[in-house]
């Protein structure tokens, strides 16, 4: 059972002191909370401005939500909007003629403000099926992210089991909160949840000993863990793609314009997009790739591999246009080598297939799980490892990847020894000829579930048979009862006749 516990008075006092320091400039500013009547005035004012702009032909004003999530989006020490999403959006506004009004909230308030249309656009939002019911997302992901566990130096959290029974600070109503809760329940582990309105306050609770661990996205964590005296732990959670979001059906033209700019930038080497990502993430990449945490990039390869297909396409186009073919080829080899190191050390079996289902690349974990060597797998098709009776199901799974961009499920496979195993397959389409599948062996778990289902069916069958036997016995007893009564009636009738005959004789 996962417990959500309120922050204690002592903890709240700690957070209030930290917020007071923020206002004095000792720490980066936290989220500004507007009084309710001020929000109402601003909402009415914004509505009048919209009407005035549309009637006068002035550029539209787009209200953009801002919350503290460095380096992606945040308010700097002067209270100005900053971050990767802000820079990209500002550049788009110059080309589109938009006027941007950045409105600061905490994360949960940003979601509420988007639903209430107090803001028109919210950057840095991870996609989920639940959010897709009430929000619209642009189609092209800005980039990928994942979350990580941070603790005080004396504590070590190397596995999910180490978090069992611990107090964990999580951003309220976030993807991190949702996915971590699902994972812990799935493993059968309980923990105490401390919801907080910002990542900064999650770090403060761990720093002050109120929480045992904090889960934040790796970009914010890398920027801020040292300042709070914390350390990252090798527990990674929830690789996600990040988008811009609007209220469902409210601003789809705005999202289309954003996709148009992202599409041009991503397809253009050295574009504004790459300059901003390099500027904001350069220090982060250097920090993570050095020191004792270099191996954390291994699991990050699951997400970064998605960028590999895009980088390969960009490099191929650069080769055709470049006069220095040797330099571009050298760059291509370096990129391939770097990303391949991520894939080769991944604990997940990773299969890369073309649009026809032919394997084009695999990692060592894929060799281990199938029993085949890499060269043997590269000569096979997806269906070659599928039992004949379930090839139709596997073909439908791959078709969903091609048409819907992704598919998940549990499928039977046959390894080199001829043994039938069951794999959890999460597949995604990267480009026209690159489809990735992340695979783990769940045979024992699957067979246990099947055994439990068979035992359940057998028990239900036995209960049904016993019920029928009991009904038959009851029917027999009822028949015997009826026969006995009828016999008794006949006997009484005979006795009456005998008495009658005796009276006549006398």
C-alpha positions, 0 to 999 in steps of 0.5 A, a space after each residue: 500500500 502506497 501512502 500519500 502523507 502531507 508535509 509536516 508543520 516542521 517540513 512546511 516551516 523548512 519550505 517557507 524559510 527556503 521560499 523567504 530566502 528565494 525572495 531575498 535572492 539567496 536561492 533561485 526564485 520559486 513559483 509566484 502564487 497570485 492572489 485569486 482576485 488578481 488572477 480574475 483581474 488578469 483573466 478579464 484583462 487578457 480577454 479584453 486584450 484578445 478582443 482588441 487585438 483581433 479587432 485591430 489586426 494587432 499580433 495575437 497575445 499567447 499566454 504561456 505557462 512557466 514553472 521551475 524546471 531548469 534548464 528546460 523552462 524556469 524563471 531566472 534570478 531576475 524573474 525573467 523566463 528562461 530555458 530551452 523551451 522559452 528560447 525556442 518559443 521566443 524565436 518562433 514568435 519573432 517569425 510568426 509575429 506573436 506576442 508572448 505573455 509568460 505567466 508563472 505558476 507551479 506545475 499543478 497550477 499550470 495544468 489547471 490554468 491550461 484547462 481553465 484557459 488562463 493560459 493558452 500554451 504550456 511547454 515541457 509536457 510529457 505525453 500520456 494517454 490520460 493527458 491526451 484525453 484533455 490536452 492537445 500535443 504538437 506532433 514533433 517531440 522537442 527532445 527526450 527526458 527521463 527521471 532519476 532518484 536523488 538522495 543524501 550522500 550517506 544513502 544508497 538506492 541502487 534498486 527499486 527494492 531499496 525504495 520500499 518503505 522509504 519517504 519519496 518526494 515527487 512533483 504532484 500530478 506529474 508523470 514521475 509521480 504516476 509512473 513511479 507509483 505504477 512501478 512500485 505497485 507492480 513490484 509489490 513495494 510500498 512507500 510513503 509519498 510526499 507530493 510537492 509543488 516543485 522539484 526544488 522543494 523535493 530536493 529541500 525535503 531530502 536535504 533537510 531529512 524530511 524525505 529519504 529520496 527525491 525523483 526529478 527529471 535528470 536535467 533539473 537534477 544535474 543542474 541542482 543536486 550538488 547545490 543541495 548536497 545530494 547525489 544521483 543514484 543508479 535508478 532511472 525511471 520513465 523515459 519520455 518525449 517532451 512536447 508543447 500542449 494546449 487545451 483539447 481543441 483550443 489552439 491546434 493552429 498554434 501547435 501546427 505552427 510550432 511543428 512547422 518550425 521544429 520540422 525545419 530546424 530539426 532537418 537543418 544542421 547547425 540550426 537555431 534548435 541545435 544551437 540552443 540545445 548545445 548551449 543549454 545541455 553542453 555542460 550537462 552532457 560533460 558532467 554526466 559523461 565524466 566521473 563515476 556516473 558515466 555508466 548511467 548513460 547506458 540506460 539513457 541509450 534507450 531514449 537517446 537511440 531514438 535520436 540516432 535515426 534522426 542524426 543518421 538522416 541529417 548526416 546523410 543529407 549533409 554528406 550529399 551537400 558537403 564538399 568535405 566528404 571525409 570529415 562528414 563520414 568521420 563525424 558519422 562514425 563517431 556518432 554511431 560509435 557513441 550511440 552504439 556504446 549506449 545500446 551494447 550495454 543496455 540490459 534490455 534486448 534491443 532489436 532494430 528492423 526495417 519496414 519489412 520486419 528484417 533485423 538490421 541491428 541487435 545488441 548483445 542482450 538480444 543475442 543472449 535472450 535468443 541464443 543466436 549470434 548477431 550475424 545469425 539474427 541479421 539474416 532473420 525476419 521477425 516472424 522467423 522467431 515466432 511460433 507458426 500458430 501465433 505469426 498472425 498475432 505477431 504480424 498484427 503487432 508489427 503492423 500497428 508499429 508501422 501505422 500507429 508509430 508504437 505497439 506493446 504486448 506479450 508475444 511467444 518467441 522460439 529461441 535457438 534451442 527450440 524452447 518457447 519463451 514469452 517476451 514483453 515487447 515495446 516497439 516504436 517507429 523511428 523513421 520509415 526504415 527504422 523500427 525499434 523493439 525493447 524486449 525483456 523475457 517475462 516467461 516465468 511471470 507469464 506462465 505463472 499467470 497462465 497456471 493461475 488462470 488454469 487453476 481458476 478454471 479447474 476450480 470453477 469446473 469442479 464447483 459446477 460439477 459438485 453443484 450438478 451432483 448436489 442438484 441431482 441428489 436433491 432431485 432424487 430426494 424430492 422424488 423419494 419424498 413424493 413416492 413415500 407420500 403417495 405410498 402412505 396415502 395408498 396405505 391409508 386408503 387400503 386401511 379405510 377399505 379394510 375397516 369398511 369391509 369388517 363393519 359390513 361382515 359384522 
